[in-house]
Amino acid sequence: MKYFLLSQKEERTKVQVDFVEKFLKKGSYILDTGCGIGRHSIELAKRGYKSLGIDSNPLYVNIARETKNRLQLENVEFEVMDMREIPFENTFDAIINMWSSFGYFDDATNENIILLFYKALKKGGFLLIDIENRDYILKYFIRETFKEKEDGVFILERRKFDPITSVVSTHRYILGPNIRKDYLRHIRIYSLTEMINIFKRAGFNRLEYFGNYNFEKFHVDSERILIIGFK
């Protein structure tokens, strides 16, 4: 459990939530999709916002709930839910999808998820999606990485890119004192142009986009795409 809790630096989370907060109004109700262990929802709750974190992985949701209970936070909830099936309409002031939690399905399904997000927003609400920049990934493509974590866990990642589907497939191997596993991850990576068109087709007319959490203007060498659509 400690492995998951320590997998993201608290300072990074604060910087990311600082960015989100620039677009929030007092009393906003936020849906955190693909919330993982709930680091963004927890930080938003600490700042007085109401949030619902959803993830399809029960392990992550349980960890998020344990953190919520330990911190005695009343204004955040966590549910096991697939973002492809969210039932909400005109419910949230903001929806966030952070740190590459988008692109895990085929193109039609990914686009329909954006449409579901649009429907779940109140009028005047916004959707923020944060993904890796396709142009940057292809320019500096790294086929293999290996690292050792402080707890003695070794992680090897081997990547392949399919130029027809724009899907990066990563085979991840994890080896440690109490863990030995491997799995494949496939994620569709998008250009900013593609994301703009998807947002517009869903109904978002006013868009903003940045290259990082410091509000830097997006350019071809931006590592990330932060795109915000307003309903």
N, C-alpha and C positions, 0 to 999 in steps of 0.2 A: 504493500500500500504506500509506503514512504516513497517508493520509486516513482509512482504517479504524482504524488503530492509535490515532489521536488522537481518535476520534469520541466516546469516553466518558472522562470525567475519572477519573483513578486514585483520587482521594479519594472520589468517589461510589461506586466499586466497593468500596472498603474499608468504607464505611458499610453498604452492602447486605450484604456478607459478615459484618460484625459482627452484623447482625440474624440471619442464617442460623445463625451459630455458637452463638447462645443456645440453640438447640434440638438441637445436635449432641452426640453422645457421643464420647469419645476413640476414635480408630481407625475412625470412620464411613466407609463407602463411599458416595459420592454420585453420582447421575446428574443431570447438568446438561443439560436438554432445551431445544432451541432455543438452543444455547450461543453462537451467533455466533462472534466472534473469541476466545472462551474466557476472557473477563476474570474471570468468577466462578470457573470451574474452576481457573484459574491461581492466583488469590488463595487459594483453599482449599488447593491443593497447597503453596503457600508456608507455610501454617499447619500442615502436617503431615497433612492429610486425603488420602485416596485418592479420586480422582474420574474419571469418564468423561464427556466432553462430546460431545454429538451435535448435528448440524445437517444440514439437507438441502442446504445451499449449500456446494459443494466449495471455493469461494474462501475463505470464512470458516474452514473447517476447516483449510485449508493455512496460513492466517495464524496460527491457534491453534497448530498444530504447530511452526511456525517460532519462535514465542515460547517454547513449551515447550523446544525444543532450545537456544535461545539462553540460557535461564535454567538449563539442565541439570536439569530437574525429572524425577524418575523415577516419581512417584506420580500422574501424570495422563496420560490418553490421550484422543485425539480421533478420532471416526469420522463418516463421512458416513452419516447414517441419518435416515429419516423417522419422526417420533414416532408416526405412525399405524400403524407396523408394528414397533414394538419387540417383541423376542421374549422378554424377560426374565420370570422368575417367581421371587419370593422371593429377590431378589438384592441389593437396595440398602437401606441404613439410612435414606436420605433421597433424595428426588427434588425438584429445584427447577426451576421454569419462571419465569424472571425477566424483568422489564422488557418486559411486553406481548408475550410470545412465544406467547400462547394466544388462540384465537378466529379463526383464519384459514380455517376450514372451515365446513360447514353444522352445524346444531345437533346432529344425530345423530352426526356424526363427532367434533365437539368433545367430546361426552359420552362417546363410546367411548374417546377418548384418556385421559380421567380414569380409566376402568375399567382400561385397560392399565397406567396408572401404579400403580393400586392393586395389581394382580397382581404388578407388578415389585418391590414393597416387601416387606421382611421384616416379620414380626409385630413390632409396636412401632415400626416406622418411620413416617416422616411425609412428606407431600407439601406443598410450598409453591408456590403460584401467586401471582404479582404482576401485576395488570392495572390499567388505568385504570378509575375509577369511573364507571359509566354516568350516574348522577345528576349528578355534577359536570360531565361533558362536556356534557350537555344544558343545564344551567343556564348554563354559560359557553361555549357553542359558538363556536368560532373558524372562520370559513369560509375565511379565507385568511391565510397568513403568508409573509413574505419575509425572508431573512437572507443576510448575506455572511459567509463564513468567512475565517479568517486567511490561508488559502492562495489567496485570490482566487476561490473557488468560490461561486456564487450558487445558492440553493435557494428555489424557490417551491412552496408547497403549497396546493392548493385542495380543500376538503372538502365532502362532502354526507352527510346523514344520512337513512336510510330508516326511518321510524317503524314500518313493518310488520315488517321483519326485524331491526331494531336493528343494522344494519350501517352503519359509517362507511366511505365510499369516499374515498380520498385520491389525487389526481393530483399526482405529484411531478415537478418539472422541475429538473434539475441542469445548470448551465452553468459552465464554467471554462476555463482555458487548455488543458487536455488532456482535457476531458470535456464531452460534450454528450448528455444522454439524458433520457428521461422514462418513467415507469411508473405503473401503477395499483395501489393496495393496498386490499384490502377486509378489514375486521376486524369481527367480531361483538363488540359491547360488552355486558357483562353487569352486572346489578345484583347486590348482595351476596346478596339473597334467592335469585336464580336460581343463583348459585354454591353456596350452602349446599345447595340441593335437589339439584344435580348431584353434589356430594360425597357426600351421604347415600345417593343411589341407587347410587353406586359401592361403598358399604360403609363409608365413613368415619363413625364414630359420634361421636368427640370432635373438635370443631372449635374453632379460635381465629381471630380476625380483627382486623386493625388498619388504621388509615388511612394510615400511613406507616412508614418505617424507624426512627422514634424511638419506636415502640410506643404511639403515641397512639391512643386509642379511636376506632373508626370512627364517622363521622357523615356526614350528607348532603353536606357540603362537603369531605369528604376527597378529595384528588386521586386516590388509588389505593386498591385493595382488595388487601390481603395476607391471604390465607386459608390456613390450615394445617390439614390433616386428618391424624389419627393412626390407623394401622391396628391 
